[in-house]
Amino acid sequence: MNEDAAGPVGASRGSVAARERSRTRGGQVARGGVDASFATGTRGLTNARTRLVGDRTGPVADGLVLVVRVAGGVRRVTSRGVTVVSGVVTPVGWAMLVAAPVGLAAGLVLGWQELLVIGWAAVVMLLVAAVYLIGRNAFTVELHLPHERVAVGDDASGSVTVQNPTRRRLLGVSVEVPVGVGLAELGLPGLRAGESLTETFSVPTTRRGVVRVGPVRTVRGDAVGLVRRELEWTGVTELFVHPRTIGIASSSTGLIRDLEGNPTRDLSPSDISFHALREYQPGDERRNIHWRSTAKTGTYMVRQFEESRRSHVVIALSVARDDFAGDDEFELAVSVTGSLGVRAIRDAREVSVVVGERTPEFAKRKVLAVRELSTLTRNRLLDDLAVVERDESALRIDDVARVSSTQVPGVSVAFLVVGSSTTLTAMRAAALQFPLGVEAVAVVCDPESVPGMVRVADLTVLTVGYLDDLALSLARAAAT
């Protein structure tokens, strides 16, 4: 009877132990205090590998991925070679290269004088065009941008100065300046000895990002247009187009743990803000004994304080494509993040601005990590925000909050900046990732909605339709 009963019990205990060992192996804590099984899971992963083979592993799946990657590399190398050659020979030049041998060969075989004339004419044109590729102009070219950083919508321009340092007159030349994805073409006349000329051009700032200006190049080619030779004279200058930001009142939203702010509800045996008196307990410091109350009660009484700590604000911006309904919402979210971060930097508060990392295209597992933007200065933060883009394989806001809660210690206020596609359940799940006592504020960026504020348990949800609504929403949240 006991043996029969012990059998199932022993088996059950063995299975429980096996499950515990499996859970221990599979749930080892990864770097940063995050569950490794969660960090390497495939749930919600979308990249090139998952589109090819899904969650399959093994030699067949790895071989298919390898073939695709090799084919992509060959295609890129071939494309670069074709680009270099096509940068010198124009489509008309390629036509002449084909017409010359074909015309000569067909004329000799068929005995047609007309084809021979066409072939030799093409040869002469190619030889004359090759002469234009010889030599180098003795220009001095300088590129100048008056500003390195501008906001979206601001006017921005650049200038190109071409000087003739020689003692002879130089012929006119065509100057091209790549500006982002566009091209500024400047036609400069001939310059006498020692003469210089400056031409200006505009730089588009309609969208946030980094606009690469240059290199300035001069273009030489024949009159027919068979070849063109480009000579680069300057390097590439970058113009940072920052997201638009607004000024926010220097007031605390929610619980700010700071010596110059509001104390917390946590009690401490030694601090600044006095709370109450209590009886002495073993381990209390004697310097905190209140001797006047001790004399009245006949029992040792010690002071008790409300804990006040240095505030640490975390601003988590979701860059997952599924968290936003469109580009307008994401641009608004970037502006909201910049406005909050700039205000915290100006107030000299400790602030961390984080975005979710993306999973590489051919990774087998989801990467659970966040990237912390620079908050050393206002410009450094806005420089990093200028290049932030949405990504299909980036972490959702709940994953970003989970990693941030483990990597950023002493958080007092957490701002979760998301779009209209993020559900309230996901925002609450993200808020619950932070320790108790952390004030969580979700900012939903939706240009199609009316601004408002909703309080759900320990989470404050602010809906922002325009960037100017942020200051009013924060003031209302602080008042409540």
TAMO-V725498 format. One record per residue. RES is the residue in three letters. PHI is phi in radians with two decimals (none if undefined). PSI is psi in radians with two decimals (* if undefined). Layout:
BEGIN
res phi psi
RES PHI PSI
RES PHI PSI
END
This chain:
BEGIN
res phi psi
MET none -0.81
ASN -1.21 -0.65
GLU -1.18 -0.71
ASP -1.10 -0.69
ALA -1.23 -0.59
ALA -1.26 -0.47
GLY -1.04 -1.04
PRO -1.05 -0.66
VAL -1.11 -0.78
GLY -1.09 -0.71
ALA -1.12 -0.71
SER -1.10 -0.76
ARG -1.10 -0.67
GLY -1.12 -0.75
SER -1.14 -0.66
VAL -1.10 -0.76
ALA -1.11 -0.71
ALA -1.09 -0.73
ARG -1.14 -0.67
GLU -1.13 -0.72
ARG -1.13 -0.71
SER -1.12 -0.73
ARG -1.16 -0.61
THR -1.18 -0.74
ARG -1.21 -0.77
GLY -1.36 -0.33
GLY -1.95 0.48
GLN -1.07 2.53
VAL -1.36 2.17
ALA -1.41 3.07
ARG -1.08 2.34
GLY 1.62 0.05
GLY 1.42 0.37
VAL -1.82 2.46
ASP -1.01 2.14
ALA -1.14 -0.64
SER -1.11 -0.62
PHE -1.27 -0.65
ALA -1.22 -0.47
THR -1.94 0.28
GLY -1.30 2.84
THR -1.76 0.05
ARG -1.13 2.16
GLY 1.34 0.12
LEU -1.40 2.27
THR -2.38 1.84
ASN -2.57 -3.01
ALA -1.11 -0.66
ARG -1.16 -0.78
THR -1.15 -0.55
ARG -1.22 -0.48
LEU -1.46 -0.92
VAL -2.15 0.04
GLY 1.19 -2.37
ASP -1.74 0.32
ARG -1.33 2.55
THR -2.25 2.97
GLY 2.10 3.06
PRO -1.08 -0.69
VAL -1.14 -0.83
ALA -1.13 -0.76
ASP -1.13 -0.63
GLY -1.15 -0.72
LEU -1.11 -0.75
VAL -1.10 -0.71
LEU -1.10 -0.74
VAL -1.06 -0.77
VAL -1.12 -0.71
ARG -1.18 -0.72
VAL -1.13 -0.75
ALA -1.07 -0.67
GLY -1.13 -0.69
GLY -1.13 -0.75
VAL -1.09 -0.71
ARG -1.12 -0.69
ARG -1.18 -0.72
VAL -1.13 -0.76
THR -1.09 -0.70
SER -1.11 -0.69
ARG -1.13 -0.71
GLY -1.11 -0.76
VAL -1.13 -0.63
THR -1.15 -0.70
VAL -1.13 -0.80
VAL -1.20 -0.77
SER -1.19 -0.29
GLY -1.26 -0.30
VAL -1.82 -0.78
VAL -1.72 2.22
THR -1.47 2.93
PRO -0.97 -0.64
VAL -1.15 -0.67
GLY -1.10 -0.71
TRP -1.07 -0.66
ALA -1.13 -0.70
MET -1.19 -0.64
LEU -1.10 -0.56
VAL -1.41 -0.66
ALA -1.21 -0.57
ALA -1.11 -1.02
PRO -1.19 -0.62
VAL -1.15 -0.76
GLY -1.12 -0.78
LEU -1.14 -0.77
ALA -1.16 -0.79
ALA -1.16 -0.62
GLY -1.17 -0.69
LEU -1.23 -0.68
VAL -1.27 -0.79
LEU -1.56 -0.24
GLY 1.30 0.46
TRP -1.66 2.09
GLN -1.18 -0.56
GLU -1.10 -0.74
LEU -1.16 -0.64
LEU -1.12 -0.69
VAL -1.11 -0.74
ILE -1.11 -0.74
GLY -1.12 -0.82
TRP -1.18 -0.60
ALA -1.10 -0.68
ALA -1.15 -0.66
VAL -1.12 -0.76
VAL -1.10 -0.73
MET -1.11 -0.67
LEU -1.18 -0.67
LEU -1.17 -0.72
VAL -1.13 -0.69
ALA -1.14 -0.58
ALA -1.16 -0.52
VAL -1.10 -0.59
TYR -1.19 -0.28
LEU -1.50 -0.13
ILE -1.58 2.46
GLY 1.67 3.05
ARG -2.57 2.37
ASN -1.27 2.50
ALA -1.65 0.82
PHE -1.48 2.81
THR -2.10 2.00
VAL -2.04 2.31
GLU -2.26 2.46
LEU -1.95 2.32
HIS -2.37 2.26
LEU -2.04 2.11
PRO -1.17 -0.45
HIS -2.29 2.48
GLU -1.67 -0.34
ARG -2.43 2.33
VAL -2.44 2.87
ALA -1.66 2.85
VAL -1.04 2.26
GLY 1.61 -0.20
ASP -1.30 2.70
ASP -1.33 2.37
ALA -2.48 2.47
SER -2.57 2.89
GLY -2.42 2.99
SER -2.49 2.62
VAL -2.14 2.20
THR -1.96 2.13
VAL -2.00 2.24
GLN -2.21 2.55
ASN -1.80 1.76
PRO -1.47 -0.06
THR -1.53 3.12
ARG -1.71 0.05
ARG -2.04 2.86
ARG -1.42 2.34
LEU -1.81 2.47
LEU -1.24 2.81
GLY -1.11 2.71
VAL -2.50 2.69
SER -1.68 2.25
VAL -1.98 2.32
GLU -2.10 2.37
VAL -2.21 1.86
PRO -1.14 2.23
VAL -2.17 1.72
GLY 1.11 -2.20
VAL -1.57 -0.07
GLY -1.73 -3.05
LEU -2.55 2.22
ALA -1.75 2.10
GLU -1.85 2.21
LEU -2.17 2.18
GLY -1.71 1.96
LEU -1.78 2.36
PRO -1.33 3.10
GLY -1.14 2.57
LEU -2.04 2.34
ARG -1.36 3.04
ALA -1.06 2.19
GLY 1.35 0.02
GLU -1.48 2.61
SER -2.36 2.76
LEU -2.52 2.41
THR -2.09 2.28
GLU -2.15 2.44
THR -1.87 2.75
PHE -2.57 2.74
SER -1.68 2.64
VAL -2.02 2.16
PRO -1.22 2.38
THR -2.27 0.57
THR -1.34 -0.27
ARG -2.37 2.53
ARG -1.13 2.50
GLY 2.67 -2.88
VAL -2.03 2.05
VAL -1.66 2.08
ARG -1.56 2.08
VAL -1.92 2.15
GLY 1.81 -3.14
PRO -1.33 2.61
VAL -1.27 2.29
ARG -2.35 2.55
THR -1.72 2.54
VAL -2.03 2.19
ARG -2.09 2.44
GLY -2.87 2.96
ASP -1.38 2.96
ALA -1.21 -0.53
VAL -1.36 -0.52
GLY 1.66 0.59
LEU -1.42 -0.67
VAL -2.33 2.82
ARG -2.61 2.37
ARG -2.02 2.19
GLU -1.87 2.21
LEU -2.00 2.16
GLU -1.55 2.36
TRP -2.02 -0.40
THR -2.30 3.00
GLY -1.55 -2.91
VAL -1.75 2.27
THR -1.93 2.34
GLU -1.79 2.34
LEU -2.00 2.05
PHE -1.48 2.14
VAL -1.78 1.80
HIS -1.35 2.67
PRO -1.17 2.66
ARG -1.27 2.36
THR -2.23 2.82
ILE -2.22 2.81
GLY -1.41 2.33
ILE -1.99 2.45
ALA -1.06 2.48
SER -1.38 1.22
SER -2.27 2.66
SER -1.43 2.41
THR -1.81 2.01
GLY 1.35 -2.48
LEU -1.58 1.96
ILE -1.95 2.01
ARG -1.62 1.66
ASP -2.56 2.65
LEU -1.13 -0.59
GLU -1.64 0.12
GLY -2.00 -2.54
ASN -1.58 2.41
PRO -1.27 2.85
THR -1.55 3.08
ARG -1.54 -0.09
ASP -1.31 2.41
LEU -1.64 2.54
SER -2.42 2.54
PRO -1.31 -0.25
SER -2.61 1.98
ASP -2.88 -2.75
ILE -1.82 -0.77
SER -1.42 1.96
PHE -1.27 2.44
HIS -2.00 -1.02
ALA -2.92 -3.14
LEU -1.93 2.57
ARG -2.54 2.93
GLU -1.23 2.60
TYR -1.15 2.41
GLN -2.19 2.63
PRO -0.99 2.30
GLY 1.83 -0.30
ASP -1.22 2.58
GLU -1.31 2.39
ARG -1.22 -0.42
ARG -1.21 -0.29
ASN -1.59 0.06
ILE -1.23 2.28
HIS -1.62 1.75
TRP -1.22 -0.55
ARG -1.17 -0.76
SER -1.21 -0.55
THR -1.14 -0.70
ALA -1.16 -0.59
LYS -1.28 -0.73
THR -1.61 -0.34
GLY 1.37 0.10
THR -2.22 2.44
TYR -1.06 2.22
MET -2.10 2.38
VAL -2.09 2.70
ARG -1.39 2.53
GLN -2.18 2.41
PHE -2.09 2.80
GLU -1.60 2.26
GLU -1.24 2.35
SER -2.28 2.17
ARG -2.17 2.84
ARG -1.15 2.30
SER -1.29 2.58
HIS -2.38 1.92
VAL -1.67 2.30
VAL -1.98 2.23
ILE -2.03 1.89
ALA -1.80 2.01
LEU -1.80 2.15
SER -1.40 2.31
VAL -2.01 0.23
ALA -1.27 2.35
ARG -1.09 -0.59
ASP -1.28 -0.23
ASP -1.48 -0.07
PHE -2.32 2.52
ALA -1.46 -0.29
GLY -3.02 3.11
ASP -1.19 -0.56
ASP -1.09 -0.72
GLU -1.12 -0.71
PHE -1.19 -0.71
GLU -1.10 -0.67
LEU -1.12 -0.69
ALA -1.13 -0.69
VAL -1.12 -0.71
SER -1.14 -0.68
VAL -1.10 -0.77
THR -1.08 -0.75
GLY -1.12 -0.70
SER -1.13 -0.76
LEU -1.14 -0.76
GLY -1.16 -0.73
VAL -1.12 -0.68
ARG -1.12 -0.72
ALA -1.16 -0.65
ILE -1.17 -0.71
ARG -1.17 -0.55
ASP -1.41 0.04
ALA 1.05 0.60
ARG -1.63 2.74
GLU -1.38 2.10
VAL -2.37 2.51
SER -2.24 2.19
VAL -1.94 2.09
VAL -2.20 2.61
VAL -2.32 2.68
GLY -1.28 2.47
GLU -1.34 2.70
ARG -1.67 2.64
THR -1.51 2.27
PRO -0.96 2.71
GLU -1.04 -0.66
PHE -1.95 0.42
ALA -1.33 2.55
LYS -1.46 -0.46
ARG -2.26 2.72
LYS -1.24 2.37
VAL -1.59 2.07
LEU -1.77 1.63
ALA -2.76 2.81
VAL -2.20 2.73
ARG -1.97 2.19
GLU -1.63 2.17
LEU -1.37 2.74
SER -1.27 2.26
THR -2.11 0.43
LEU -1.14 -0.77
THR -2.42 2.98
ARG -1.10 -0.79
ASN -1.16 -0.63
ARG -1.13 -0.70
LEU -1.15 -0.80
LEU -1.20 -0.51
ASP -1.09 -0.76
ASP -1.20 -0.67
LEU -1.20 -0.41
ALA -1.17 -0.42
VAL -1.89 0.11
VAL -1.31 2.29
GLU -2.33 2.72
ARG -1.24 2.65
ASP -2.53 2.49
GLU -1.20 -0.54
SER -1.76 0.22
ALA -1.32 2.80
LEU -1.21 2.55
ARG -1.34 2.98
ILE -1.15 -0.57
ASP -1.18 -0.65
ASP -1.20 -0.68
VAL -1.08 -0.74
ALA -1.14 -0.66
ARG -1.13 -0.78
VAL -1.21 -0.69
SER -1.10 -0.65
SER -1.13 -0.46
THR -1.60 -0.48
GLN -1.63 -0.41
VAL -1.90 1.90
PRO -1.46 2.72
GLY 1.16 0.63
VAL -1.27 2.35
SER -1.95 -0.65
VAL -2.34 2.33
ALA -2.15 2.07
PHE -1.71 2.21
LEU -1.94 1.88
VAL -1.73 2.02
VAL -2.38 -3.11
GLY -1.93 -3.05
SER -1.25 -0.32
SER -1.34 -0.24
THR -1.37 2.21
THR -1.39 2.80
LEU -1.11 -0.60
THR -1.08 -0.75
ALA -1.15 -0.66
MET -1.18 -0.69
ARG -1.17 -0.69
ALA -1.10 -0.65
ALA -1.19 -0.70
ALA -1.15 -0.60
LEU -1.24 -0.21
GLN -1.25 -0.36
PHE -1.54 2.71
PRO -1.11 2.87
LEU -1.11 2.50
GLY 1.64 -0.17
VAL -1.48 2.21
GLU -1.39 2.02
ALA -1.79 2.23
VAL -2.23 2.06
ALA -1.71 2.23
VAL -1.91 1.92
VAL -1.65 2.09
CYS -1.70 1.91
ASP -2.53 1.75
PRO -1.10 -0.27
GLU -1.61 -0.04
SER -1.91 2.82
VAL -1.48 2.36
PRO -1.04 2.50
GLY -2.92 3.08
MET -2.44 2.34
VAL -2.29 2.39
ARG -1.89 2.06
VAL -2.14 1.81
ALA 0.97 -2.12
ASP -1.64 0.23
LEU -1.99 2.29
THR -1.82 2.15
VAL -1.91 2.05
LEU -1.88 2.24
THR -1.80 2.19
VAL -2.09 2.14
GLY -1.62 -0.64
TYR -2.27 2.80
LEU -1.09 -0.59
ASP -1.16 -0.34
ASP -1.26 -0.28
LEU -1.12 -0.79
ALA -1.10 -0.72
LEU -1.19 -0.68
SER -1.16 -0.71
LEU -1.17 -0.69
ALA -1.11 -0.68
ARG -1.18 -0.70
ALA -1.13 -0.70
ALA -1.16 -0.59
ALA -1.23 -0.51
THR -1.56 *
END
